[in-house]
């Protein structure tokens, strides 16, 4: 059997520079805190605080990654983000099961961090 380890002295690779936070800014209709679960208001094109069973605000869209004032831009989690579920604001995961599914559909995963 041959040696499975190959020594290599040179490597070809591309280096990509990533700048800024890996999140997207949206205009916030309300003051939000970091970790706030947000819904998307299709009438205004702005993010709003998630409210369970509300016709316009009852579908979780993303999570605020920073604090923001009303009317300001807020950075929100993008698809592929994994968030510590203990840091979520505005939901009770023990009873708001739809939030987990809605965020999963948006590509945002919730993990328990101990």
LOLUMVEX-420543 format. One record per atom (N, C-alpha, C, CB): atom name; residue number from 1; x, y, z; residue in three letters. Coordinates in Angstrom, 3 decimals, decimal comma, always signed. Glycine has a CB too. Example, Ala and Ser with C-alpha at 12.3 -4.5 7.8 and 13.67 -1.06 7.14 Angstrom:
% LOLUMVEX-420543
{"N" 1 {+13,190 -5,690 +7,800} "ALA"}
{"CA" 1 {+12,300 -4,500 +7,800} "ALA"}
{"C" 1 {+13,200 -3,300 +7,800} "ALA"}
{"CB" 1 {+11,308 -4,473 +9,046} "ALA"}
{"N" 2 {+12,850 -2,250 +7,080} "SER"}
{"CA" 2 {+13,670 -1,060 +7,140} "SER"}
{"C" 2 {+12,900 +0,030 +7,870} "SER"}
{"CB" 2 {+14,084 -0,598 +5,725} "SER"}
% end
This chain:
% LOLUMVEX-420543
{"N" 1 {+0,848 -1,178 +0,000} "UNK"}
{"CA" 1 {+0,000 +0,000 +0,000} "UNK"}
{"C" 1 {+0,894 +1,241 +0,000} "UNK"}
{"CB" 1 {-0,965 -0,002 +1,227} "UNK"}
{"N" 2 {+0,556 +2,227 -0,808} "UNK"}
{"CA" 2 {+1,365 +3,432 -0,933} "UNK"}
{"C" 2 {+1,107 +4,436 +0,175} "UNK"}
{"CB" 2 {+1,113 +4,079 -2,258} "UNK"}
{"N" 3 {+1,959 +5,418 +0,249} "UNK"}
{"CA" 3 {+1,833 +6,490 +1,228} "UNK"}
{"C" 3 {+0,681 +7,411 +0,827} "UNK"}
{"CB" 3 {+3,161 +7,287 +1,349} "UNK"}
{"N" 4 {-0,260 +7,654 +1,738} "UNK"}
{"CA" 4 {-1,412 +8,497 +1,429} "UNK"}
{"C" 4 {-1,131 +9,975 +1,668} "UNK"}
{"CB" 4 {-2,601 +8,067 +2,254} "UNK"}
{"N" 5 {+0,026 +10,296 +2,225} "UNK"}
{"CA" 5 {+0,373 +11,680 +2,507} "UNK"}
{"C" 5 {+1,330 +12,169 +1,429} "UNK"}
{"CB" 5 {+1,002 +11,827 +3,923} "UNK"}
{"N" 6 {+1,001 +13,286 +0,824} "UNK"}
{"CA" 6 {+1,846 +13,870 -0,206} "UNK"}
{"C" 6 {+2,347 +15,208 +0,299} "UNK"}
{"CB" 6 {+1,080 +14,027 -1,552} "UNK"}
{"N" 7 {+3,653 +15,397 +0,275} "UNK"}
{"CA" 7 {+4,206 +16,684 +0,677} "UNK"}
{"C" 7 {+4,154 +17,629 -0,508} "UNK"}
{"CB" 7 {+5,657 +16,534 +1,201} "UNK"}
{"N" 8 {+3,711 +18,833 -0,247} "UNK"}
{"CA" 8 {+3,572 +19,811 -1,314} "UNK"}
{"C" 8 {+4,194 +21,117 -0,860} "UNK"}
{"CB" 8 {+2,086 +20,010 -1,705} "UNK"}
{"N" 9 {+4,986 +21,716 -1,689} "UNK"}
{"CA" 9 {+5,688 +22,937 -1,322} "UNK"}
{"C" 9 {+4,997 +24,203 -1,807} "UNK"}
{"CB" 9 {+7,077 +22,895 -1,861} "UNK"}
{"N" 10 {+4,120 +24,086 -2,781} "UNK"}
{"CA" 10 {+3,438 +25,274 -3,287} "UNK"}
{"C" 10 {+1,954 +24,976 -3,452} "UNK"}
{"CB" 10 {+4,056 +25,739 -4,632} "UNK"}
{"N" 11 {+1,154 +26,018 -3,277} "UNK"}
{"CA" 11 {-0,299 +25,874 -3,362} "UNK"}
{"C" 11 {-0,850 +26,961 -4,261} "UNK"}
{"CB" 11 {-0,956 +25,938 -1,958} "UNK"}
{"N" 12 {-1,801 +26,609 -5,087} "UNK"}
{"CA" 12 {-2,519 +27,584 -5,899} "UNK"}
{"C" 12 {-3,827 +27,876 -5,188} "UNK"}
{"CB" 12 {-2,762 +27,065 -7,366} "UNK"}
{"N" 13 {-4,097 +29,133 -4,959} "UNK"}
{"CA" 13 {-5,344 +29,468 -4,294} "UNK"}
{"C" 13 {-5,752 +30,895 -4,629} "UNK"}
{"CB" 13 {-5,213 +29,288 -2,777} "UNK"}
{"N" 14 {-7,030 +31,142 -4,475} "UNK"}
{"CA" 14 {-7,587 +32,473 -4,660} "UNK"}
{"C" 14 {-7,938 +33,012 -3,291} "UNK"}
{"CB" 14 {-8,834 +32,455 -5,602} "UNK"}
{"N" 15 {-7,691 +34,275 -3,069} "UNK"}
{"CA" 15 {-8,038 +34,895 -1,799} "UNK"}
{"C" 15 {-9,098 +35,940 -2,066} "UNK"}
{"CB" 15 {-6,792 +35,521 -1,105} "UNK"}
{"N" 16 {-10,209 +35,837 -1,357} "UNK"}
{"CA" 16 {-11,293 +36,800 -1,495} "UNK"}
{"C" 16 {-11,376 +37,615 -0,224} "UNK"}
{"CB" 16 {-12,642 +36,096 -1,792} "UNK"}
{"N" 17 {-11,480 +38,892 -0,365} "UNK"}
{"CA" 17 {-11,606 +39,776 +0,796} "UNK"}
{"C" 17 {-13,086 +40,009 +1,055} "UNK"}
{"CB" 17 {-10,853 +41,134 +0,570} "UNK"}
{"N" 18 {-13,490 +39,763 +2,274} "UNK"}
{"CA" 18 {-14,876 +39,990 +2,678} "UNK"}
{"C" 18 {-14,883 +41,209 +3,577} "UNK"}
{"CB" 18 {-15,492 +38,735 +3,405} "UNK"}
{"N" 19 {-15,664 +42,200 +3,212} "UNK"}
{"CA" 19 {-15,711 +43,434 +3,988} "UNK"}
{"C" 19 {-17,074 +43,599 +4,638} "UNK"}
{"CB" 19 {-15,394 +44,644 +3,103} "UNK"}
{"N" 20 {-17,072 +44,184 +5,809} "UNK"}
{"CA" 20 {-18,331 +44,499 +6,486} "UNK"}
{"C" 20 {-19,011 +43,279 +7,060} "UNK"}
{"CB" 20 {-19,266 +45,186 +5,542} "UNK"}
{"N" 21 {-20,132 +43,499 +7,728} "UNK"}
{"CA" 21 {-20,862 +42,382 +8,337} "UNK"}
{"C" 21 {-21,548 +41,543 +7,269} "UNK"}
{"CB" 21 {-21,900 +42,899 +9,351} "UNK"}
{"N" 22 {-21,683 +40,266 +7,551} "UNK"}
{"CA" 22 {-22,344 +39,371 +6,606} "UNK"}
{"C" 22 {-23,845 +39,392 +6,859} "UNK"}
{"CB" 22 {-21,788 +37,927 +6,724} "UNK"}
{"N" 23 {-24,421 +40,519 +6,603} "UNK"}
{"CA" 23 {-25,855 +40,698 +6,781} "UNK"}
{"C" 23 {-26,313 +41,776 +5,814} "UNK"}
{"CB" 23 {-26,211 +41,073 +8,258} "UNK"}
{"N" 24 {-27,603 +41,958 +5,719} "UNK"}
{"CA" 24 {-28,160 +42,904 +4,743} "UNK"}
{"C" 24 {-28,948 +43,986 +5,462} "UNK"}
{"CB" 24 {-29,062 +42,176 +3,718} "UNK"}
{"N" 25 {-28,799 +45,249 +5,031} "UNK"}
{"CA" 25 {-29,571 +46,306 +5,679} "UNK"}
{"C" 25 {-30,991 +46,416 +5,123} "UNK"}
{"CB" 25 {-28,857 +47,634 +5,523} "UNK"}
{"N" 26 {-31,946 +46,562 +6,017} "UNK"}
{"CA" 26 {-33,336 +46,832 +5,656} "UNK"}
{"C" 26 {-33,792 +48,032 +6,461} "UNK"}
{"CB" 26 {-34,258 +45,588 +5,916} "UNK"}
{"N" 27 {-34,721 +48,784 +5,923} "UNK"}
{"CA" 27 {-35,296 +49,897 +6,679} "UNK"}
{"C" 27 {-36,226 +49,321 +7,738} "UNK"}
{"CB" 27 {-36,061 +50,896 +5,739} "UNK"}
{"N" 28 {-36,093 +49,816 +8,946} "UNK"}
{"CA" 28 {-36,926 +49,348 +10,057} "UNK"}
{"C" 28 {-38,047 +50,340 +10,318} "UNK"}
{"CB" 28 {-36,080 +49,145 +11,335} "UNK"}
{"N" 29 {-39,246 +49,842 +10,456} "UNK"}
{"CA" 29 {-40,394 +50,700 +10,724} "UNK"}
{"C" 29 {-40,468 +51,062 +12,205} "UNK"}
{"CB" 29 {-41,690 +50,012 +10,281} "UNK"}
{"N" 30 {-39,870 +50,212 +13,048} "UNK"}
{"CA" 30 {-39,935 +50,378 +14,495} "UNK"}
{"C" 30 {-38,539 +50,287 +15,098} "UNK"}
{"CB" 30 {-40,862 +49,322 +15,122} "UNK"}
{"N" 31 {-38,402 +50,735 +16,334} "UNK"}
{"CA" 31 {-37,155 +50,552 +17,060} "UNK"}
{"C" 31 {-37,005 +49,062 +17,360} "UNK"}
{"CB" 31 {-37,126 +51,409 +18,377} "UNK"}
{"N" 32 {-35,838 +48,493 +17,065} "UNK"}
{"CA" 32 {-35,619 +47,073 +17,305} "UNK"}
{"C" 32 {-34,323 +46,854 +18,079} "UNK"}
{"CB" 32 {-35,584 +46,302 +15,978} "UNK"}
{"N" 33 {-34,290 +45,738 +18,793} "UNK"}
{"CA" 33 {-33,113 +45,345 +19,560} "UNK"}
{"C" 33 {-32,414 +44,192 +18,844} "UNK"}
{"CB" 33 {-33,502 +44,943 +21,012} "UNK"}
{"N" 34 {-31,143 +44,043 +19,112} "UNK"}
{"CA" 34 {-30,368 +42,929 +18,559} "UNK"}
{"C" 34 {-31,035 +41,625 +18,980} "UNK"}
{"CB" 34 {-28,873 +42,977 +19,039} "UNK"}
{"N" 35 {-31,255 +40,717 +18,027} "UNK"}
{"CA" 35 {-31,893 +39,442 +18,312} "UNK"}
{"C" 35 {-33,396 +39,445 +18,087} "UNK"}
{"CB" 35 {-31,609 +39,049 +19,715} "UNK"}
{"N" 36 {-33,969 +40,619 +17,811} "UNK"}
{"CA" 36 {-35,414 +40,733 +17,579} "UNK"}
{"C" 36 {-35,805 +39,950 +16,327} "UNK"}
{"CB" 36 {-35,835 +42,222 +17,439} "UNK"}
{"N" 37 {-36,816 +39,097 +16,459} "UNK"}
{"CA" 37 {-37,347 +38,396 +15,299} "UNK"}
{"C" 37 {-38,192 +39,390 +14,519} "UNK"}
{"CB" 37 {-38,183 +37,131 +15,715} "UNK"}
{"N" 38 {-37,967 +39,443 +13,211} "UNK"}
{"CA" 38 {-38,627 +40,440 +12,365} "UNK"}
{"C" 38 {-39,495 +39,784 +11,304} "UNK"}
{"CB" 38 {-37,592 +41,342 +11,701} "UNK"}
{"N" 39 {-40,551 +40,482 +10,934} "UNK"}
{"CA" 39 {-41,414 +40,103 +9,821} "UNK"}
{"C" 39 {-41,183 +41,136 +8,710} "UNK"}
{"CB" 39 {-42,945 +40,037 +10,258} "UNK"}
{"N" 40 {-41,649 +40,837 +7,510} "UNK"}
{"CA" 40 {-41,501 +41,754 +6,386} "UNK"}
{"C" 40 {-42,859 +42,300 +6,002} "UNK"}
{"CB" 40 {-40,836 +41,056 +5,183} "UNK"}
{"N" 41 {-43,013 +43,612 +6,059} "UNK"}
{"CA" 41 {-44,267 +44,270 +5,710} "UNK"}
{"C" 41 {-44,272 +44,529 +4,208} "UNK"}
{"CB" 41 {-44,455 +45,599 +6,512} "UNK"}
{"N" 42 {-45,024 +43,736 +3,458} "UNK"}
{"CA" 42 {-45,025 +43,869 +2,000} "UNK"}
{"C" 42 {-45,685 +45,161 +1,538} "UNK"}
{"CB" 42 {-45,730 +42,684 +1,370} "UNK"}
{"N" 43 {-46,501 +45,770 +2,379} "UNK"}
{"CA" 43 {-47,159 +47,030 +2,012} "UNK"}
{"C" 43 {-46,176 +48,201 +2,026} "UNK"}
{"CB" 43 {-48,325 +47,317 +2,966} "UNK"}
{"N" 44 {-45,210 +48,163 +2,957} "UNK"}
{"CA" 44 {-44,275 +49,282 +3,087} "UNK"}
{"C" 44 {-42,865 +48,937 +2,633} "UNK"}
{"CB" 44 {-44,236 +49,749 +4,514} "UNK"}
{"N" 45 {-42,547 +47,643 +2,498} "UNK"}
{"CA" 45 {-41,195 +47,237 +2,132} "UNK"}
{"C" 45 {-40,213 +47,387 +3,277} "UNK"}
{"CB" 45 {-40,718 +48,038 +0,956} "UNK"}
{"N" 46 {-40,730 +47,427 +4,506} "UNK"}
{"CA" 46 {-39,869 +47,582 +5,681} "UNK"}
{"C" 46 {-40,024 +46,383 +6,598} "UNK"}
{"CB" 46 {-40,201 +48,884 +6,440} "UNK"}
{"N" 47 {-39,004 +46,185 +7,439} "UNK"}
{"CA" 47 {-39,118 +45,121 +8,426} "UNK"}
{"C" 47 {-39,789 +45,664 +9,679} "UNK"}
{"CB" 47 {-37,730 +44,527 +8,761} "UNK"}
{"N" 48 {-40,584 +44,797 +10,326} "UNK"}
{"CA" 48 {-41,319 +45,153 +11,535} "UNK"}
{"C" 48 {-41,130 +44,032 +12,550} "UNK"}
{"CB" 48 {-42,839 +45,395 +11,231} "UNK"}
{"N" 49 {-41,408 +44,314 +13,808} "UNK"}
{"CA" 49 {-41,310 +43,286 +14,835} "UNK"}
{"C" 49 {-42,338 +42,192 +14,570} "UNK"}
{"CB" 49 {-41,513 +43,894 +16,239} "UNK"}
{"N" 50 {-41,894 +40,955 +14,720} "UNK"}
{"CA" 50 {-42,784 +39,804 +14,584} "UNK"}
{"C" 50 {-43,811 +39,822 +15,707} "UNK"}
{"CB" 50 {-41,982 +38,477 +14,597} "UNK"}
{"N" 51 {-45,078 +39,573 +15,347} "UNK"}
{"CA" 51 {-46,157 +39,448 +16,331} "UNK"}
{"C" 51 {-46,942 +38,187 +15,985} "UNK"}
{"CB" 51 {-47,094 +40,727 +16,342} "UNK"}
{"N" 52 {-46,938 +37,240 +16,898} "UNK"}
{"CA" 52 {-47,613 +35,963 +16,667} "UNK"}
{"C" 52 {-49,091 +36,180 +16,339} "UNK"}
{"CB" 52 {-47,470 +35,049 +17,897} "UNK"}
{"N" 53 {-49,580 +35,468 +15,335} "UNK"}
{"CA" 53 {-50,981 +35,459 +14,902} "UNK"}
{"C" 53 {-51,458 +36,777 +14,289} "UNK"}
{"CB" 53 {-51,854 +35,122 +16,066} "UNK"}
{"N" 54 {-50,559 +37,705 +14,013} "UNK"}
{"CA" 54 {-50,938 +38,951 +13,345} "UNK"}
{"C" 54 {-50,961 +38,696 +11,832} "UNK"}
{"CB" 54 {-49,943 +40,121 +13,711} "UNK"}
{"N" 55 {-51,976 +39,184 +11,151} "UNK"}
{"CA" 55 {-52,117 +38,930 +9,720} "UNK"}
{"C" 55 {-50,937 +39,451 +8,900} "UNK"}
{"CB" 55 {-53,391 +39,556 +9,219} "UNK"}
{"N" 56 {-50,406 +40,622 +9,256} "UNK"}
{"CA" 56 {-49,316 +41,215 +8,488} "UNK"}
{"C" 56 {-47,938 +41,012 +9,110} "UNK"}
{"CB" 56 {-49,565 +42,673 +8,322} "UNK"}
{"N" 57 {-47,898 +40,737 +10,403} "UNK"}
{"CA" 57 {-46,610 +40,640 +11,100} "UNK"}
{"C" 57 {-46,358 +39,261 +11,686} "UNK"}
{"CB" 57 {-46,542 +41,668 +12,200} "UNK"}
{"N" 58 {-47,168 +38,283 +11,322} "UNK"}
{"CA" 58 {-47,094 +36,965 +11,942} "UNK"}
{"C" 58 {-46,235 +35,937 +11,246} "UNK"}
{"CB" 58 {-48,422 +36,433 +12,054} "UNK"}
{"N" 59 {-45,477 +36,337 +10,234} "UNK"}
{"CA" 59 {-44,564 +35,407 +9,563} "UNK"}
{"C" 59 {-43,144 +35,898 +9,791} "UNK"}
{"CB" 59 {-44,882 +35,291 +8,029} "UNK"}
{"N" 60 {-42,363 +35,107 +10,522} "UNK"}
{"CA" 60 {-40,976 +35,482 +10,797} "UNK"}
{"C" 60 {-40,182 +35,492 +9,490} "UNK"}
{"CB" 60 {-40,330 +34,505 +11,825} "UNK"}
{"N" 61 {-39,410 +36,555 +9,292} "UNK"}
{"CA" 61 {-38,663 +36,750 +8,051} "UNK"}
{"C" 61 {-37,159 +36,648 +8,294} "UNK"}
{"CB" 61 {-39,005 +38,109 +7,430} "UNK"}
{"N" 62 {-36,691 +37,294 +9,366} "UNK"}
{"CA" 62 {-35,265 +37,314 +9,669} "UNK"}
{"C" 62 {-35,076 +37,761 +11,121} "UNK"}
{"CB" 62 {-34,496 +38,257 +8,687} "UNK"}
{"N" 63 {-33,830 +38,021 +11,502} "UNK"}
{"CA" 63 {-33,495 +38,436 +12,859} "UNK"}
{"C" 63 {-32,577 +39,644 +12,796} "UNK"}
{"CB" 63 {-32,830 +37,281 +13,649} "UNK"}
{"N" 64 {-32,845 +40,647 +13,638} "UNK"}
{"CA" 64 {-31,992 +41,841 +13,684} "UNK"}
{"C" 64 {-30,627 +41,469 +14,251} "UNK"}
{"CB" 64 {-32,650 +42,966 +14,539} "UNK"}
{"N" 65 {-29,569 +41,924 +13,602} "UNK"}
{"CA" 65 {-28,212 +41,635 +14,052} "UNK"}
{"C" 65 {-27,625 +42,782 +14,869} "UNK"}
{"CB" 65 {-27,321 +41,342 +12,860} "UNK"}
{"N" 66 {-28,406 +43,852 +15,025} "UNK"}
{"CA" 66 {-27,953 +45,017 +15,795} "UNK"}
{"C" 66 {-29,177 +45,787 +16,274} "UNK"}
{"CB" 66 {-27,014 +45,938 +14,939} "UNK"}
{"N" 67 {-28,958 +46,708 +17,220} "UNK"}
{"CA" 67 {-30,019 +47,619 +17,647} "UNK"}
{"C" 67 {-30,225 +48,666 +16,560} "UNK"}
{"CB" 67 {-29,674 +48,293 +19,014} "UNK"}
{"N" 68 {-31,464 +49,138 +16,397} "UNK"}
{"CA" 68 {-31,733 +50,187 +15,412} "UNK"}
{"C" 68 {-32,925 +51,018 +15,848} "UNK"}
{"CB" 68 {-31,984 +49,580 +14,017} "UNK"}
{"N" 69 {-32,876 +52,287 +15,528} "UNK"}
{"CA" 69 {-33,981 +53,203 +15,817} "UNK"}
{"C" 69 {-35,048 +53,072 +14,738} "UNK"}
{"CB" 69 {-33,476 +54,668 +15,911} "UNK"}
{"N" 70 {-36,271 +53,509 +15,047} "UNK"}
{"CA" 70 {-37,358 +53,505 +14,070} "UNK"}
{"C" 70 {-36,974 +54,382 +12,889} "UNK"}
{"CB" 70 {-38,686 +53,995 +14,708} "UNK"}
{"N" 71 {-37,215 +53,882 +11,691} "UNK"}
{"CA" 71 {-36,913 +54,631 +10,480} "UNK"}
{"C" 71 {-35,486 +54,481 +9,994} "UNK"}
{"CB" 71 {-37,195 +56,059 +10,704} "UNK"}
{"N" 72 {-34,626 +53,890 +10,806} "UNK"}
{"CA" 72 {-33,227 +53,701 +10,416} "UNK"}
{"C" 72 {-33,055 +52,347 +9,729} "UNK"}
{"CB" 72 {-32,293 +53,805 +11,651} "UNK"}
{"N" 73 {-31,881 +52,144 +9,148} "UNK"}
{"CA" 73 {-31,577 +50,837 +8,562} "UNK"}
{"C" 73 {-31,079 +49,920 +9,660} "UNK"}
{"CB" 73 {-30,525 +50,954 +7,417} "UNK"}
{"N" 74 {-31,472 +48,666 +9,581} "UNK"}
{"CA" 74 {-31,035 +47,649 +10,543} "UNK"}
{"C" 74 {-30,415 +46,500 +9,757} "UNK"}
{"CB" 74 {-32,232 +47,145 +11,439} "UNK"}
{"N" 75 {-29,286 +46,005 +10,243} "UNK"}
{"CA" 75 {-28,667 +44,847 +9,612} "UNK"}
{"C" 75 {-29,400 +43,602 +10,081} "UNK"}
{"CB" 75 {-27,145 +44,762 +9,944} "UNK"}
{"N" 76 {-29,795 +42,757 +9,129} "UNK"}
{"CA" 76 {-30,537 +41,547 +9,450} "UNK"}
{"C" 76 {-29,771 +40,324 +8,972} "UNK"}
{"CB" 76 {-31,938 +41,585 +8,822} "UNK"}
{"N" 77 {-30,059 +39,190 +9,585} "UNK"}
{"CA" 77 {-29,420 +37,936 +9,211} "UNK"}
{"C" 77 {-29,810 +37,558 +7,787} "UNK"}
{"CB" 77 {-29,806 +36,812 +10,194} "UNK"}
{"N" 78 {-28,856 +37,006 +7,056} "UNK"}
{"CA" 78 {-29,095 +36,568 +5,684} "UNK"}
{"C" 78 {-29,164 +35,039 +5,656} "UNK"}
{"CB" 78 {-27,976 +37,094 +4,724} "UNK"}
{"N" 79 {-29,692 +34,457 +4,573} "UNK"}
{"CA" 79 {-29,725 +32,994 +4,488} "UNK"}
{"C" 79 {-28,341 +32,400 +4,724} "UNK"}
{"CB" 79 {-30,261 +32,548 +3,121} "UNK"}
{"N" 80 {-28,321 +31,307 +5,458} "UNK"}
{"CA" 80 {-27,067 +30,662 +5,799} "UNK"}
{"C" 80 {-26,554 +31,031 +7,177} "UNK"}
{"CB" 80 {-26,041 +31,002 +4,785} "UNK"}
{"N" 81 {-27,276 +31,913 +7,875} "UNK"}
{"CA" 81 {-26,869 +32,338 +9,213} "UNK"}
{"C" 81 {-27,378 +31,336 +10,253} "UNK"}
{"CB" 81 {-27,402 +33,765 +9,521} "UNK"}
{"N" 82 {-26,535 +31,013 +11,222} "UNK"}
{"CA" 82 {-26,938 +30,199 +12,367} "UNK"}
{"C" 82 {-26,927 +31,103 +13,587} "UNK"}
{"CB" 82 {-25,992 +28,952 +12,564} "UNK"}
{"N" 83 {-28,024 +31,113 +14,318} "UNK"}
{"CA" 83 {-28,190 +32,027 +15,445} "UNK"}
{"C" 83 {-28,431 +31,247 +16,724} "UNK"}
{"CB" 83 {-29,348 +33,004 +15,191} "UNK"}
{"N" 84 {-27,836 +31,722 +17,810} "UNK"}
{"CA" 84 {-28,075 +31,148 +19,137} "UNK"}
{"C" 84 {-29,522 +31,457 +19,519} "UNK"}
{"CB" 84 {-27,061 +31,721 +20,211} "UNK"}
{"N" 85 {-30,346 +30,427 +19,630} "UNK"}
{"CA" 85 {-31,776 +30,659 +19,868} "UNK"}
{"C" 85 {-32,050 +31,317 +21,211} "UNK"}
{"CB" 85 {-32,531 +29,354 +19,789} "UNK"}
{"N" 86 {-31,109 +31,234 +22,156} "UNK"}
{"CA" 86 {-31,295 +31,879 +23,458} "UNK"}
{"C" 86 {-31,221 +33,401 +23,345} "UNK"}
{"CB" 86 {-30,245 +31,379 +24,451} "UNK"}
{"N" 87 {-30,694 +33,914 +22,244} "UNK"}
{"CA" 87 {-30,545 +35,357 +22,070} "UNK"}
{"C" 87 {-31,711 +36,004 +21,328} "UNK"}
{"CB" 87 {-29,272 +35,645 +21,335} "UNK"}
{"N" 88 {-32,717 +35,204 +20,945} "UNK"}
{"CA" 88 {-33,859 +35,767 +20,224} "UNK"}
{"C" 88 {-34,716 +36,625 +21,142} "UNK"}
{"CB" 88 {-34,706 +34,651 +19,608} "UNK"}
{"N" 89 {-35,239 +37,703 +20,590} "UNK"}
{"CA" 89 {-36,091 +38,641 +21,317} "UNK"}
{"C" 89 {-37,451 +38,680 +20,631} "UNK"}
{"CB" 89 {-35,448 +40,070 +21,377} "UNK"}
{"N" 90 {-38,519 +38,721 +21,412} "UNK"}
{"CA" 90 {-39,858 +38,895 +20,847} "UNK"}
{"C" 90 {-40,602 +37,619 +20,541} "UNK"}
{"CB" 90 {-39,765 +39,678 +19,621} "UNK"}
{"N" 91 {-40,033 +36,467 +20,911} "UNK"}
{"CA" 91 {-40,719 +35,191 +20,688} "UNK"}
{"C" 91 {-40,504 +34,275 +21,885} "UNK"}
{"CB" 91 {-40,215 +34,512 +19,390} "UNK"}
{"N" 92 {-41,418 +33,324 +22,025} "UNK"}
{"CA" 92 {-41,270 +32,247 +22,993} "UNK"}
{"C" 92 {-41,251 +30,966 +22,184} "UNK"}
{"CB" 92 {-42,427 +32,248 +24,079} "UNK"}
{"N" 93 {-40,060 +30,412 +21,976} "UNK"}
{"CA" 93 {-39,939 +29,263 +21,081} "UNK"}
{"C" 93 {-40,698 +28,040 +21,578} "UNK"}
{"CB" 93 {-38,491 +28,909 +20,900} "UNK"}
{"N" 94 {-40,958 +27,976 +22,880} "UNK"}
{"CA" 94 {-41,711 +26,844 +23,425} "UNK"}
{"C" 94 {-43,142 +26,814 +22,911} "UNK"}
{"CB" 94 {-41,715 +26,897 +24,944} "UNK"}
{"N" 95 {-43,660 +27,966 +22,469} "UNK"}
{"CA" 95 {-45,030 +28,010 +21,961} "UNK"}
{"C" 95 {-45,134 +28,605 +20,555} "UNK"}
{"CB" 95 {-45,892 +28,803 +22,905} "UNK"}
{"N" 96 {-44,132 +29,322 +20,106} "UNK"}
{"CA" 96 {-44,144 +29,921 +18,755} "UNK"}
{"C" 96 {-43,400 +29,021 +17,767} "UNK"}
{"CB" 96 {-43,501 +31,340 +18,775} "UNK"}
{"N" 97 {-43,936 +27,827 +17,545} "UNK"}
{"CA" 97 {-43,250 +26,854 +16,694} "UNK"}
{"C" 97 {-43,111 +27,329 +15,256} "UNK"}
{"CB" 97 {-43,987 +25,538 +16,719} "UNK"}
{"N" 98 {-44,061 +28,141 +14,802} "UNK"}
{"CA" 98 {-44,009 +28,640 +13,427} "UNK"}
{"C" 98 {-42,776 +29,471 +13,139} "UNK"}
{"CB" 98 {-45,229 +29,453 +13,135} "UNK"}
{"N" 99 {-42,236 +30,122 +14,157} "UNK"}
{"CA" 99 {-41,038 +30,949 +13,977} "UNK"}
{"C" 99 {-39,870 +30,098 +13,502} "UNK"}
{"CB" 99 {-40,671 +31,672 +15,289} "UNK"}
{"N" 100 {-39,718 +28,930 +14,107} "UNK"}
{"CA" 100 {-38,610 +28,050 +13,738} "UNK"}
{"C" 100 {-38,720 +27,662 +12,266} "UNK"}
{"CB" 100 {-38,592 +26,785 +14,632} "UNK"}
{"N" 101 {-39,928 +27,277 +11,836} "UNK"}
{"CA" 101 {-40,142 +26,880 +10,445} "UNK"}
{"C" 101 {-39,977 +28,060 +9,492} "UNK"}
{"CB" 101 {-41,529 +26,270 +10,279} "UNK"}
{"N" 102 {-40,521 +29,223 +9,868} "UNK"}
{"CA" 102 {-40,421 +30,403 +9,003} "UNK"}
{"C" 102 {-38,969 +30,819 +8,805} "UNK"}
{"CB" 102 {-41,223 +31,569 +9,595} "UNK"}
{"N" 103 {-38,193 +30,844 +9,886} "UNK"}
{"CA" 103 {-36,786 +31,225 +9,771} "UNK"}
{"C" 103 {-36,007 +30,178 +8,975} "UNK"}
{"CB" 103 {-36,160 +31,409 +11,166} "UNK"}
{"N" 104 {-36,356 +28,905 +9,161} "UNK"}
{"CA" 104 {-35,705 +27,837 +8,398} "UNK"}
{"C" 104 {-35,946 +28,043 +6,903} "UNK"}
{"CB" 104 {-36,228 +26,445 +8,844} "UNK"}
{"N" 105 {-37,178 +28,421 +6,533} "UNK"}
{"CA" 105 {-37,503 +28,689 +5,123} "UNK"}
{"C" 105 {-36,707 +29,873 +4,590} "UNK"}
{"CB" 105 {-39,008 +28,958 +4,958} "UNK"}
{"N" 106 {-36,331 +30,793 +5,487} "UNK"}
{"CA" 106 {-35,503 +31,937 +5,094} "UNK"}
{"C" 106 {-34,017 +31,593 +5,097} "UNK"}
{"CB" 106 {-35,759 +33,114 +6,027} "UNK"}
{"N" 107 {-33,691 +30,345 +5,442} "UNK"}
{"CA" 107 {-32,294 +29,933 +5,456} "UNK"}
{"C" 107 {-31,569 +30,281 +6,742} "UNK"}
{"CB" 107 {-31,580 +30,552 +4,311} "UNK"}
{"N" 108 {-32,313 +30,593 +7,800} "UNK"}
{"CA" 108 {-31,719 +30,944 +9,089} "UNK"}
{"C" 108 {-31,966 +29,798 +10,050} "UNK"}
{"CB" 108 {-32,305 +32,281 +9,649} "UNK"}
{"N" 109 {-30,891 +29,265 +10,612} "UNK"}
{"CA" 109 {-30,973 +28,133 +11,519} "UNK"}
{"C" 109 {-30,828 +28,593 +12,956} "UNK"}
{"CB" 109 {-29,907 +27,097 +11,183} "UNK"}
{"N" 110 {-31,577 +27,955 +13,849} "UNK"}
{"CA" 110 {-31,507 +28,272 +15,271} "UNK"}
{"C" 110 {-30,828 +27,103 +15,969} "UNK"}
{"CB" 110 {-32,932 +28,551 +15,874} "UNK"}
{"N" 111 {-29,829 +27,401 +16,747} "UNK"}
{"CA" 111 {-29,093 +26,368 +17,486} "UNK"}
{"C" 111 {-29,106 +26,712 +18,960} "UNK"}
{"CB" 111 {-27,632 +26,232 +16,970} "UNK"}
{"N" 112 {-28,991 +25,690 +19,789} "UNK"}
{"CA" 112 {-28,870 +25,900 +21,223} "UNK"}
{"C" 112 {-27,390 +25,933 +21,562} "UNK"}
{"CB" 112 {-29,614 +24,787 +22,033} "UNK"}
{"N" 113 {-26,934 +27,013 +22,142} "UNK"}
{"CA" 113 {-25,538 +27,166 +22,527} "UNK"}
{"C" 113 {-25,453 +27,101 +24,039} "UNK"}
{"CB" 113 {-24,940 +28,499 +21,988} "UNK"}
{"N" 114 {-24,663 +26,203 +24,563} "UNK"}
{"CA" 114 {-24,564 +26,041 +26,020} "UNK"}
{"C" 114 {-23,293 +26,626 +26,532} "UNK"}
{"CB" 114 {-24,651 +24,583 +26,417} "UNK"}
% end
